Amino acid sequence: MSKKPKEKIYTQEECLKKAAKIRKMMKLFSKKNRKSAGKELFLNTDEGKVRVLAYNLENESKLPLFVNIHGGGFILGSPEMDDPYMMNVALNANVKIINVDYSLAPEAPFPKGVNECYAVVKYAQNNPQEFGINPQKIAVGGHSAGGNFSAAIGLKNAQTRELNIKGLILDYPPLDVYTDPFAKPNGKGMFAKMGRLFNACYCFNREETKNPLISPVYASKEQLKGFPPTLIITAGKDLLCSEAETFRDMLKDANIDVTHKRFESSPHGFTLSQRPDAKEAWQMMIDFLKRQLA
C-alpha cells in the first residue's frame, strides 16, 4: 500500500510561479487559430468588464438562457475549451448560451471568479433585450471548476433570490476544496498532486476553504433550501466523484430535485472528448435543459 505524500503547503508566491509554469506548458499543446463558434462580447457587470462568448444570438426568438462555465482547476482554461460543444447544446436544447471567461486564480483567488460568473448571470437577466432571452428561464452549469462555481452560484442565489435560475448542471465538480486530495477516494498520482496546487491557488487560507461557497459539501441543510433542480454528472475513475455524490445526497436530504449519473469507467474531464460516454453525458445536459427551461 503506497504511503500518502506529506501534505504540501504552498505559499502565494509558489502558487503564482507554478501556475505560470503550467500555463506555459499547456500553451505548447493547445490548438491554435481555431475560430470560435461564439460571438465575443464584453459585458459591463457589477464585477467589472467580463469577456464572454455568446451562441445562437442570431435566432430571433426569445429563448431561455444557459450560462456555461469552463473548467481548468481554477487556474487554467478559457471558454474556448467548451466552444466545440456549445452550438450543439444551443440548437438541440433550443437555448441561447453565454460562455464565461472568468478571472483565473492565483492572480484572482476566491471570490473573484465566482463573483464574475454570478454577475454575468445577473447582467443577462437584467438586460434580456441585449441577448433576446426570456429572463425568467435561466440555467447555469459548468465542468470541473466550473461546476464548483455553478454550485456556489446556486448557494448564493438561494440566499439572495436575485436570479431566475431554473436548473444547475454540475459536471464532475470539485466540491470539497478543504480535504487533501490524497485523502480522497482514488486520491493518488499526478491528479491528486495537481489538485493540491489548484486548491491552494484558489484560496490561500486553508481554513477558509470550509466556506460553502468554496466547498459546497460544507453547506448546511438550511443553506440548500431554495437550491434549483440539479443535474450532477460524476466519473467513476475521478477522485472528485465521491464528494459530488455526497453533495447529491445532501440536496436530496433537503428535498431538492436531483438527477445524477455516474459514468463508472470514465475519467475526470471525459465530456471534453469524442468518447461515447461524453456524447451520452452531453445528451443528458441537453435533456435536462429542455426539461427545466420548457
Secondary structure, 3 states (H helix, E strand, C coil): CCCCCCCCCCCHHHHHHHHHHHHHHHHHHCCCCCCCCCEEEEEEECCEEEEEEEECCCCCCCEEEEEEECCCCCCCCCHHHCHHHHHHHHHHHCCEEEEEECCCCCCCCCCHHHHHHHHHHHHHHHCHHHHCEEEEEEEEEEECHHHHHHHHHHHHHHHHCCCCEEEEEEECCCCCCCCCHHHCCCCCHHHHHHHHHHHHHHCCCHHHHHCCCCCHHHCCHHHHCCCCCEEEEEECCCCCHHHHHHHHHHHHHCCCCEEEEEECCCCCCCCCCCCHHHHHHHHHHHHHHHHHCC
